[in-house]
Amino acid sequence: MVIQPEKDEISGRETTGHEWDGIKELNNPLPRWWLWVFYATVVWAVGYVIAMPAIPLLGGYSKGVLGYSSRQELADEMSAVKESRADLRARIASTDLAGIRASADLLRFAIAGGRSAFAVNCVQCHGSGATGSKGYPNLNDDDWLWGGKIAEIEQTIRFGARSISEKGRQGNMPPFAGVLKPNEISAVADYARSLSGLKPEPEAG
């Protein structure tokens, strides 16, 4: 059944033909400002599709006239960060461990690297806050199962606590000598000591 619109007697406007409990719906035109906003969004959307990568294609996607790439932006940002740290990396590469621990800025940079290596390799057992869990020790206190000196911590990290090596510990920690570089092991050891408020030790001579 086709609903026939009619004129509203009070407003004089045409109705949509819908009625609920005696209330009729007027067929009012959309506000002009709303229409202009809608048209503007359509124009903006078309311009965005032309300017930016937006349309999926069989062999990739449309590149856009601006040539923007979020991947390239990320690569540029990472290159800029790497370049900004080049001096510190060069100094660490040419400085022995004792010299790194004697330099505040190098030690700060090394501990930051140790924190990153810890987050990738150690949080699975020791937790993100290094508070440990059932069966795994808390690294925030001063109670060290296998010794809290820097050389002892490095030995635990390098050979693990579940290893066939005669230098390994008898526990559940795998060795990381084949995973982390020697300077990364030292950085993680320094970071582990810093968790319990211990200051870095000078390298044993």
N, C-alpha and C positions, 0 to 999 in steps of 0.2 A: 504494500500500500504506500503510495507516494504522499508524503506530508506536504501540504500546500502552505506556503508562507502567507502571512496576512499582515495588515497594518495594525499596529497597536493604537488603540483609541486615545490613550493619554499622551504618549510621547510622539505619536505620528510616525514612528520608525517601523520598518519591516521586521517581523519576527522570523525566527528560524523554523517555526512550525512545531517546536517542542513545548510541551506544557506539563508541569508537575503541580498537582494540588492547586490548580488555578493560577499558577505563576508561569508566565510566558517568557521565553528567552528572546531578548532583542538581538537582532543581527547588527550590532554596532561595528563600525569600521575600527581597525586597529589604530592606536594613537600614531600620529605622524612621526614623533620622535622614535617610537619603537621600530617603525619601518626603516628609518634611516640608520638606526643602529644595526638592524638585521642586514641591510644592504652593505654597510661598512664591513661587517664580519665576513660576508661573502667575498667582497673585494680583497680583504686581508688574506683570507684562506687561499684564494687563487694566487695572489702574489707570493705567499709563503711557499706554495707548492712549486712555483717557478724558481724562486730564489734559493730554496734549501733542498737538501736531499729528502725526498718524501714519498716517491712512488716506487713500490716494489716491481721489479721487472724479472723476466725469466733468467737473465744472466747477471742479476745484481739489483741495482736501484738507480733512480735518477739522481745525478750528482748536484743539480741546482746550479744556477748561474753564478752564485757567490763562491762555489767550490768549498763550502764549509764541511769539515769532517771532525766529529767528536773524537774519533780515534787519533787523528793527527794532532788535535788539541792536547789530548792526554800525553801523546808522545813528546810534544814540544815542552809541556810542563815537566815531564820526567827528565828530559834532557837538561832543562834549566836548573832543576834541583841537583842533578848529578854534577853539572858544571859548577854550581855554587859550592859543592862539597869537594871539588877536585883538589883544592889546596890541603884540606884536612886529610883526604885519602892519601895524597902523596907524602905528607908528613908522617902519617901512621906507617906507611909502607917502608919508610926509611928510618924509622925509630924503633929501638928495641922496646921490650915490654916494660922495663924499668923506666925508660924515658917517657913512655906513654902514661904510666901511672904517676909520674912526677909532674906532668903537664895537665893543668885543670881542664883546658879546652879539649885536648886530645882524649883525656879520660872520659869527659862528658860525652864526646862523640862515640867513643868505644863502648861505653855503657849503653848508649842508645842503640847501637848495633847489636849488643848483647841482648837487649830487651826484645828486639825484633826476632833474633834467632831463638830466644826463649819462647816467644809467642808461637813460632812455627813448629818447634820441635819438643817443647817441654810442657806446655799447658795441658796437654792431653792427660797427663798423670798428676802433675803438681798443681793444676788449676790456674786460671788466668790471674788470680791474685797471689799465686805461689803459696797458698795456705794448705795445699795438699788435700788428700782425701783418704778414704779407708785403704790402708796398705801402702800409702805414699806419703813421704815426710813433708812437714811444713817447713818451708825455707825462710819464713819470716822471724823465727825465733833464733836463739843462739845455741840450740841443741843440735849438733851435727853428728850424724851417725857414723860418717866416714871421715871426719875431720873437717874443720872449718877454715884451715889455712888455704891460701890461694893455690898452692901446689897440690894439696889434697883434693880440693874441689876440681881442679883441672884433671887430675888423675881419674876421678869418678866420672867426669863428663867424657873423657877420652876413651876409657876402657869399660865404662859401664859398671853396673852392679849385678849383672847376670851374664858373665862372660867366661869363656874357656881360657882367656888370658890369665897368666899367673899374677898379673897386675890388676886384674879386675876385682870387684867387690862381690860379696855373696848376697844378692838381693834381686830386685826385679827390674833394674834399669838397664836398657840396652846400651852398648857402646856407641859413641858418636864420632869416633876418630875418622871413619870413612864418610861421614855426613858433613861435619863442620871442618873448616880449615883451622890450623893452629891458632891464628889470631882470633878467629870466631870463638874457639873454645875458651881462650883467655878472656874475651869480652863477656861471654856468658858467665864465667866464673866470677868476674868482677861484679857483674849485675846480680848474681846470686848472693854474694856477700853484702851488696848494698841493700838488699831486701830486708836484712835483719839489722841494718844500721851500722854494719862494719865498714871501716875505711879500707881502701885498697892497700895491699901489702906491696912493698918494694920487691922487685924480682930478686930471687935468691942468686947470689953470685958464686 
